[in-house]
Amino acid sequence: MKLSIRMMMALLFVGTLGLSYGFVLLTIVLLEGQLKVLLPADVLPQVLNGVHALLMYQVIAIGVVAVVLAILAFLILSALVVIPLRKILGVMAAFSERGERQVMPAGGMMPSELSTLADVLSNYMDRVEAAHNKDTEISRVKSDFISTAAHQLRTPLTGIRWALEALEREALSQEQQVLVKSAVDKSHDLVAIVGTLLDISSIESGKYKYTFVPVEMSQLVSEVTTDFSTLASQRKVALNYVPSKDPLPEVKADRDRIKWILNNLIENAIRYTPDGGSITVSTNLAARQVQVRVRDTGIGIPEKERGNIFERFFRAGNAITKENQGNGLGLYIARTIATDHGGDLDFIANTEGPGTTFILSFPIPG
C-alpha cells in the first residue's frame, strides 16, 4: 500500500499522541502505587482524586497542544514540501507522457533537497530534449538522403528494366535468355526496393496519402489469402483462412494499403515457414476492434531481437540465415500504415508449438 506524505504525517501524529497518553497512564499507575505506600488510608482517596484531576487536565492540555502543533506542522509541510513536490511530479509526468515542457517550481521557502531535485530534473529534461532534437535532425538527414537517392536511382533503373525487357524479345540463345531473364528479375527487385525507399520517405515526411473507404475485412483477407495459395503450395506450406464466427463491421481504411500489409505478412509467413508447416489467417472481433491474425509454424523471432522487429532495416538473425532476400523495411512500413489508421500491428510468440502470430487491428467506427 502506497502512502502519501500527508497520510504518513497523520499516522505519525496519531502514534505520537498514543504514546503520550500511554506515558501519562503509566505515570498514574506508578504514582498511585507510590502514594498507597506513603499516605495513610484515610487521606489516600482525596489525594488520588486530586492527582487524577491534575493528570486529566494534563491529558487535555497535551491533546490540545498536540492537535495545534499537528495542524501547524501539516500546513507548513504541505506548503514547503508536499505542494512543490507535486508540482515537480506534474512537470515530469507532462514531459514523459506528452513531451510537454512546463516550468519547474523553484525558489521560495522550498527545502534545499527539493531545489536540488528540481535542478537535476531540469538538467535531465534539457539533455533529453537535446538528444531528441539531435535524433530528429539525424533522422531528417537520413530521410532526405533516402529520398534523394531513391529519386536519382528510379529513372536509370526504369530505363535499364525497359532495355532488358526489349532485349528479351530479341532472338537469343538459351544461355543468353537465362542471363537476360535473371537481369530482368533483378531489375524488378531493384525498382521495388526504390519504391519502398520512396514510401519510407513519404511516411516520414508526412506525405503518405490515404484514401479511406468502408472496407469489408473478411472479403479482403479471403482475397489476399487466395492470391497466395499457389506460392504456399509451391513452398509445401498449408495456407488456410478461418473467418470470424461473428459478422465483422466495415472499417474505414485505405484498401490498397491494407492489402499491402496483408501481402507482406502472409508472404513473410510463407517465406519463413519450413516445408510441411502451416499458416492460418483468421479474423475476429475483440475490444471494439477488427483483428486479423496471421499465425505460422515458422522459425519464430528470437526473444532478444523482438524489441527491434519493427525498426527500419532490421532483420532477425535467423531470418537472414533462412532467406538472404529482404531489406528489413516491410514490417516498419506495415506498422506505420496500421497506426496511421488508428490501429496497430503487433506479434506474439505461439504458446503451443513453434512460430509467431502477427495481429493487425483496426478500430470499429462509431
C-alpha positions in Angstrom: 0.0 0.0 0.0 1.5 3.4 -1.0 1.0 6.2 1.4 1.2 10.0 0.7 3.4 12.3 2.9 0.3 13.7 4.4 -1.0 10.3 5.4 2.4 9.4 6.9 2.2 12.6 8.9 -1.3 11.8 10.2 -0.2 8.3 11.2 2.9 9.7 12.9 0.7 12.2 14.8 -1.7 9.5 16.0 1.2 7.3 17.0 2.9 10.1 19.0 -0.3 11.1 20.7 -1.0 7.5 21.6 2.5 7.2 23.1 2.0 10.4 25.1 -1.3 9.1 26.5 0.3 5.8 27.3 3.1 7.6 29.2 0.5 9.6 31.2 -1.4 6.4 32.1 1.8 4.7 33.2 2.6 7.8 35.3 -0.8 7.5 37.0 -0.4 3.8 37.8 3.2 4.3 39.2 2.1 7.3 41.2 -0.9 5.5 42.7 1.4 2.7 43.8 3.8 5.2 45.5 1.0 7.1 47.2 -0.5 4.0 48.6 2.8 3.3 50.3 3.4 6.8 51.6 0.0 8.0 52.6 -2.4 6.8 55.3 -5.6 5.1 54.1 -8.0 7.9 55.3 -6.2 10.6 53.3 -5.4 8.5 50.2 -8.7 8.8 48.4 -8.7 12.6 48.5 -5.1 12.8 47.3 -5.7 10.3 44.5 -8.8 12.3 43.3 -6.7 15.5 43.2 -3.9 13.7 41.3 -6.3 12.2 38.8 -7.9 15.6 38.2 -4.5 17.2 37.7 -3.3 14.5 35.3 -6.7 14.7 33.4 -6.1 18.4 32.9 -2.6 17.5 31.7 -4.0 14.9 29.2 -6.4 17.5 27.8 -3.6 20.1 27.6 -1.4 17.6 25.8 -4.2 16.7 23.3 -4.9 20.4 22.5 -1.3 21.3 22.1 -0.7 18.2 20.0 -3.6 19.0 17.7 -2.5 22.6 17.3 1.1 21.6 16.6 0.0 18.9 14.2 -2.2 21.3 12.2 0.7 23.8 12.0 3.2 21.1 11.0 0.7 19.8 8.4 0.2 23.2 6.9 3.9 24.1 6.9 5.0 20.7 5.5 2.2 20.9 2.8 3.3 24.4 1.7 7.1 23.7 1.8 7.3 20.1 0.7 4.1 18.4 -0.5 2.8 21.1 -2.9 6.3 21.8 -4.5 6.9 18.0 -4.8 3.5 17.5 -6.5 4.3 20.3 -8.9 7.7 18.7 -9.7 6.0 15.3 -10.3 3.4 17.0 -12.5 6.1 18.6 -14.6 7.9 15.3 -15.0 4.6 13.5 -15.9 3.8 16.0 -18.6 7.3 15.7 -20.0 7.4 11.9 -20.0 3.8 11.3 -21.2 3.3 14.1 -23.7 6.7 15.6 -24.3 5.3 18.9 -22.9 7.9 21.2 -21.1 6.4 23.0 -18.2 8.1 25.4 -15.7 9.8 23.6 -12.8 9.0 25.1 -9.4 12.0 26.8 -7.8 12.9 29.3 -5.1 10.8 30.5 -2.2 11.0 28.5 1.1 11.3 25.2 -0.7 13.8 22.9 1.1 17.3 22.7 -0.5 16.8 19.0 -1.2 13.7 19.7 -3.4 15.5 22.6 -5.1 18.4 20.3 -5.9 15.9 17.7 -7.2 14.2 20.3 -9.4 17.6 21.4 -10.8 18.7 17.8 -11.5 15.4 17.0 -13.3 15.5 20.3 -15.3 19.0 19.4 -16.5 17.8 15.9 -17.3 15.0 17.3 -19.4 17.4 19.6 -21.2 19.6 16.6 -22.1 16.7 14.5 -23.2 15.4 17.4 -25.4 18.9 17.9 -26.9 19.2 14.2 -27.6 15.7 14.1 -29.1 16.5 17.1 -31.3 19.7 15.5 -32.4 18.0 12.3 -33.3 15.3 14.2 -35.1 17.9 16.0 -37.2 19.8 12.8 -38.0 16.5 11.1 -38.9 15.7 14.1 -41.2 19.1 13.9 -42.9 18.7 10.2 -43.4 15.2 10.6 -44.8 16.4 13.4 -47.2 19.3 11.2 -48.3 17.0 8.2 -48.9 14.5 10.3 -50.8 17.2 11.9 -53.0 19.0 8.6 -53.7 15.7 6.8 -54.5 14.6 9.5 -56.9 18.0 9.5 -58.5 18.0 5.8 -58.9 14.5 5.3 -60.1 14.9 6.8 -63.6 18.0 4.9 -64.7 16.7 1.7 -63.1 13.5 2.0 -65.1 15.5 2.6 -68.2 17.6 -0.5 -67.6 14.5 -2.5 -67.0 12.9 -1.4 -70.2 16.1 -2.1 -72.1 16.3 -5.6 -70.7 12.6 -6.3 -71.4 13.2 -5.2 -75.0 16.3 -7.4 -75.2 14.2 -10.4 -74.0 12.1 -10.1 -77.2 15.2 -10.4 -79.4 16.4 -13.7 -80.9 18.8 -15.0 -78.2 20.4 -18.3 -77.4 19.1 -20.3 -74.5 22.0 -19.3 -72.3 21.5 -15.6 -73.2 17.8 -15.8 -72.5 18.6 -17.2 -69.0 21.0 -14.4 -68.3 18.6 -11.7 -69.6 15.7 -13.2 -67.6 17.8 -13.1 -64.4 18.8 -9.5 -65.1 15.1 -8.5 -65.7 14.1 -10.1 -62.4 16.9 -8.3 -60.6 15.9 -5.0 -62.2 12.3 -5.6 -60.9 13.7 -6.2 -57.4 15.7 -3.0 -57.5 12.8 -0.9 -58.7 10.7 -2.4 -55.9 13.4 -1.5 -53.4 13.5 2.0 -54.7 9.7 2.2 -54.4 9.9 1.0 -50.8 12.5 3.7 -50.1 10.2 6.3 -51.6 7.4 5.0 -49.4 9.5 5.5 -46.3 10.4 9.0 -47.4 6.7 9.8 -47.8 5.8 8.3 -44.5 8.5 10.2 -42.5 7.7 13.5 -44.3 4.0 13.2 -43.7 3.2 13.0 -47.4 2.0 9.4 -47.4 -1.6 9.8 -48.7 -4.5 7.5 -47.8 -7.9 7.1 -49.4 -10.2 6.0 -46.6 -13.3 4.0 -47.7 -15.5 1.4 -46.0 -13.7 -2.0 -46.2 -15.1 -5.5 -45.6 -12.1 -7.0 -43.9 -13.3 -10.6 -44.3 -13.6 -10.3 -48.0 -10.2 -8.6 -48.4 -8.4 -11.1 -46.2 -10.0 -14.0 -48.1 -9.0 -12.5 -51.4 -5.4 -12.0 -50.3 -5.1 -15.5 -48.8 -6.4 -17.0 -52.0 -3.8 -15.0 -54.0 -1.0 -16.7 -52.1 -2.4 -20.2 -52.3 -0.2 -21.0 -55.3 3.0 -19.8 -53.6 2.2 -21.7 -50.4 1.6 -24.8 -52.4 5.0 -24.4 -54.2 6.7 -24.0 -50.8 4.8 -27.0 -49.4 3.1 -25.0 -46.8 -0.6 -25.3 -45.8 -2.4 -21.9 -46.0 -5.9 -21.6 -44.5 -8.3 -18.8 -43.9 -10.6 -19.0 -40.9 -13.3 -16.3 -41.0 -14.8 -14.8 -37.9 -17.7 -16.5 -36.3 -19.3 -13.1 -35.7 -20.2 -10.7 -38.6 -17.5 -8.1 -38.9 -18.4 -4.5 -39.3 -16.8 -2.5 -42.0 -13.7 -0.4 -41.1 -12.6 2.9 -42.5 -9.3 2.1 -44.3 -7.3 2.6 -47.4 -8.0 -0.8 -49.1 -4.8 -0.8 -51.2 -2.5 0.0 -48.2 -4.2 -2.6 -46.0 -3.9 -5.2 -48.8 -0.2 -4.3 -48.9 0.1 -5.1 -45.2 -1.6 -8.4 -45.6 0.5 -9.3 -48.6 3.6 -8.6 -46.6 2.5 -10.6 -43.5 1.4 -13.7 -45.5 4.4 -13.6 -47.8 6.8 -13.4 -44.8 4.9 -16.3 -43.1 5.3 -18.4 -46.2 8.9 -17.5 -46.6 9.9 -18.3 -43.1 7.9 -21.4 -42.6 9.7 -24.7 -43.4 8.2 -27.4 -45.7 5.3 -29.2 -44.1 4.4 -26.2 -41.9 1.1 -24.3 -41.8 -0.2 -20.8 -41.8 -3.6 -19.8 -40.5 -5.1 -16.4 -41.4 -8.1 -15.5 -39.3 -10.4 -12.6 -38.5 -12.2 -11.8 -35.2 -13.8 -9.1 -33.1 -12.0 -8.0 -29.9 -12.5 -5.0 -27.7 -14.2 -2.7 -30.3 -11.6 -3.8 -32.9 -11.5 -5.9 -36.0 -8.4 -8.1 -35.9 -6.6 -10.1 -38.5 -4.3 -12.8 -37.2 -1.5 -14.5 -39.3 -0.3 -17.5 -37.4 2.6 -19.5 -38.8 4.6 -22.5 -37.6 7.8 -21.0 -38.9 11.2 -20.2 -37.4 9.8 -17.6 -35.0 11.6 -14.5 -33.7 14.4 -14.8 -31.2 13.4 -13.3 -27.8 16.4 -10.9 -27.6 15.5 -9.5 -31.0 11.7 -9.0 -30.5 12.1 -5.4 -29.4 13.7 -4.4 -32.7 11.5 -6.3 -35.2 9.6 -3.1 -36.3 12.7 -0.9 -36.7 13.8 0.2 -40.1 16.3 -2.1 -41.9 16.2 -4.6 -39.1 16.1 -8.3 -39.8 16.4 -11.1 -37.2 19.5 -13.2 -37.4 17.6 -16.5 -38.1 15.6 -14.7 -40.8 18.8 -13.7 -42.6 20.1 -17.3 -42.3 16.8 -18.6 -43.8 16.4 -16.1 -46.6 19.0 -13.8 -48.0 16.4 -11.6 -49.7 14.8 -8.8 -47.7 15.6 -5.3 -46.7 14.1 -5.1 -43.2 11.6 -2.4 -44.2 8.3 -4.3 -44.7 7.2 -4.6 -41.1 8.3 -1.0 -40.4 6.0 0.3 -43.2 3.2 -2.1 -42.3 3.1 -1.0 -38.7 3.2 2.7 -39.7 0.3 2.2 -42.0 -1.6 0.4 -39.3 -1.0 3.2 -36.7 -1.9 5.8 -39.3 -5.3 4.1 -39.5 -5.7 4.3 -35.7 -4.9 0.6 -35.3 -1.8 -1.3 -34.6 0.4 -4.2 -35.8 2.0 -6.4 -33.1 3.0 -10.0 -32.7 3.2 -12.8 -30.0 5.1 -16.0 -29.9 2.9 -19.0 -30.2 2.2 -20.6 -26.9 1.7 -24.0 -28.5 4.3 -25.1 -31.0 6.8 -23.1 -33.0 6.2 -19.9 -34.9 4.7 -16.4 -34.5 1.3 -14.8 -34.7 1.1 -11.3 -36.1 -2.0 -9.3 -35.1 -3.3 -6.5 -37.3 -6.1 -4.5 -35.6 -8.4 -1.6 -36.7 -10.8 0.4 -34.6 -14.5 0.0 -35.3 -16.1 3.3 -36.5 -18.7 5.0 -34.4 
